[in-house]
Amino acid sequence: MTPDSKPRDLAWPEERLVRECCQGNQAAWSALIDRYKNLIFSIPLKFGLSREDSADIFQAVCADLVAGLPSLREPKALPKWLMQTTFHQCLRWKKDRMVLMDDVDEMDRQPDPASEVLPEEMLYQLQKEQGVRDAIRGLSPRCGRMVQMLFFETPARPYQEVARELGIATGSIGFIRGRCLKKLRQALEQEGLE
C-alpha cells in the first residue's frame, strides 16, 4: 500500500465497522484502531502524561474496546465511548501512581474513576479534534496525505520531500495545498466545525 492509498475499510461508516469487528474481521479491527488511535492517544497527553504512559493507557483502552464493543448499543456513540473510557483509564493510572508513591491522603481525596464524567470542555475539544481528523480522512488520498505532512508532522517537512513523496512538482505544492485546504474547510463547515 502506498502512502497515498487508504484502506477501503477506513471509509466504512461506524455501523459497518463495528459490525465487522464484532464478526471478527481483522481488517475492520485494524481500520477501527487506525481511525481512533490519535483520539485515544491524545487524551493522556492532554493530562500531561509521558508518551510511554500514554502508550500504556492506549493499550488498556484497546483491551476495553475489544471487551466492550459487542455491548455498544449505538455505533455512532463509539467516539464518545472511547473518550470516556480513555478518561477513566487516565484517572485509574493517576490513582495507581498515587498508591505506588504511598500518598494515601491524596489518594483518598481523588474521585472514583468509574464515577467521573469527562469534563464538558474537554469533551467538546476532543470532538472538534476528531471532527478535523475525520474531515482530513474524507479528503482524497493525496490531499489528506499533503495536509498530514504539511501541518501535522514535527518537524515540518521541506516542500521538496513532500513533492517527492506525493510524486508532484515542488512548485505545485502551494496551489494543490490551497485546493486541499478549501476542500477541508468546506467539509468542516458541513460538520459545523468552522
N, C-alpha and C positions, 0 to 999 in steps of 0.2 A: 504494500500500500504506500503510495507516495504521500508527501506532506500535504498535498492539495486535496487528496481524496478524503472522503469521510465515510465511515461505515454506514451502510443503508439503515442499520438498526438505530442509529442516533436520531434519525428523522421520525421514528415512531412516536406517536403520542403516548403519554404516560399510561393510559389504559392498556394499550397493547404491550408496552414494555413490561409493565407489572405482570400482566397475564403470562407473557412468555417466560419471565423469570420464575414465576410460581410453577410453571410446567417444566422447569429445569433447563431451559435454553441458555447455554453458557455464553453465547454471543450476546444475548439480551442482558445477562448479568454484567458483562464487560461494558456494554453500552450504557447501562444504568450507572455503574460506578464512574465511567468516564464523564457522563453528563453532570453528576453531582459531586465529583471529587473536590473541586475548587470551593464549592459551597461548604462542604463538611470541613475541609481543612482551614477555611478562613475563620471559622468561629473560635477555635482555640487561640489562633494568632491574635484575634481581637481581644482576648483575655490576657494577652501578653505572655503566652506560653512559648517555650522554645519550639523550634521545628521538630526536635526529637519527641518532645512531649505531645506535640500536635499530631505527629505520626502515630503515636500510641493511641491517642483518642480516636483518630481516623479508623484505626483497626477495630477498636471497640465498637464504634458506630456501625461499621460494616458487619460485624458479628450480630449486632442488634437488628440490622436490616435483614439479614438472612433469616433470623428467627421471627421477626415481626412482620415482614412483608405479606405473608399469606393472610394475616388477620387485618390488613389495611382495608377498610371499608370503601374508601373513596380514593382511587389512584391519583386524582388531581391534588389531593392533600399531601402527597408524598414530600414535596419540598418543605412544607411547614413541619411535617413529622420529623424529617431529617434535622431541621433547625432545632426543634425542641429536644430531640434525642441527643444531639451533639452538645447542646447547652447543658443537659443533665449530666452527660459524661464529663464535661468540664468541671461542673460542681463536685461530682464524685472525686475527680482527680484532685481537686483543691482540698477536699475534706481528707482524702487519703494521705496527702502530703503533710497535712497538719498533724495527723496521727503519727506519722513517721518522725516528725520533728518534736513529738511529745508536747505539743502545745494544746493540751486538753482544754484549758479555759477558753481559748479562742475557738476551738472546735465546737464547744458547747453552744456558742453563740451563733454558729453557722446554721442556716436553714437546711432542712432535709432536701437533698437534691430531687427526690421524686415529687415533692410538692411544689417546687419552684416553677414558675412560668417565665418563659423568655421575655425579657423586658420589651415593651411595645416599640420603643425607639430602635432597639437593635433588630427586632423582627422586621420592621419597615425597611431598615437599611439593608439587611440581608436579602429581602425580597427584591429590592431595587437592583442589587448586585447580581442576583440570579437572573433577573429580567434582562440585564445587559448581556450576561453570558448566553442566555437563550437567543437573544436577538443576533448576537455575533454568530452563533451556531446556525442560525437561519439564513445567513448570507451565503453567497456562492462560495465554494471551497477556496478559490483564490482570494476573494475579498476577506473572508474570515481569517485566513492564514496571514494576510498582509496586516490586518488590524492587530492580530495577536503579536506579530513580530515587531510592529512599529510602536505599539502602545502598552503592551503588557509584559515585555521581556526586559530583564535587567541583567546586564547593561543593555542600553539601546543598541540595536544592530545598525551598522553602516548601510546606507542605501545600496551600495554595490553588492553586499552579501544578500540583502533582501531580494534584489533583482535576480541574482544568480539562482537563488533557491526557487523563486517563482517562475524563472525562465522568461523574464521580460527585460526590456532595456531599462537601464538606470534612469534615463531621462523621462520615462513614462510613469515613474512611481508617483510623482506629485499629482498627475492627472487621475490615475487609477485610484489613488488614495482618496481624492476628493469625491469621486463617484461612489466609492465604497462607504465613506462616511455619510454621504447623502442618503444612501440606502439604509444604513444603520439608524440614522436619525429618524427616517420615515417609520422604520419598524418599531423604534422606541416610542414614537408618538402614537402609533396604533395601539400600543400596550399601555398608554398613559404614563410613560416613564420619560417624559421630555427632559 
